[in-house]
């Protein structure tokens, strides 16, 4: 003989087919939300743009150069070396790599220096062009808005 089903009075509910189906749907909903959250979280890190940050380096040797306040590159270092801006991205091994070098055109450098100090641009500032190049010895400088400049700045983080 079967024992009688548990009752509401005893504090337990019988597992009916409807109740079983409801629990299964609830568990499925939790799994779907968890997988979706994980995909969004990982998707932004794995497939999103690589983080960029910049610093200054010697143009010829690519040795890092520290400055106490922002400057408009290029400028001359204490030993007469030319200092340019290096834009870094995370490499395939997780370490930062120089993605490309950047500097202002000669005409636009003075205007860029004034902007860094909070002074508004003037009418006679000249054309402000940012030049970029690959971090390879002897590579040519290209305007950032040219097709070659766009190719250089769109370098992927996996590049070694």
C-alpha angles and dihedrals in degrees: 000000000000120000113245116262117264114262137220089250091063091054096248129099125217115248102242122182090255092052091047091052091049092053092049092051091048091051091048091051091052091050092048092050092047093049091047092050091048092049092051092047095047094037093062091051101041104034101025124093115291114254115261129206132161143216138161128275138175107265097226103038101026089225112156115257122200122215128188094221135014116282134188108249135257101057134144119258126219093269093048095262121141112247120206135174118265119205111208132202130183110268127220091270093052094255121117117261129188106255096184144332124246137192138163123254114256090252093051100041095083091049090049091051090052091049091052088056092049096254113140118241119268130221094250097048095113127227112321106220124171113212124204136188140175116266091251123117111260096011115151124248117242132187108262092234094052120098091253091047090051091050091051095048094046092063112143123239093241091068110114 
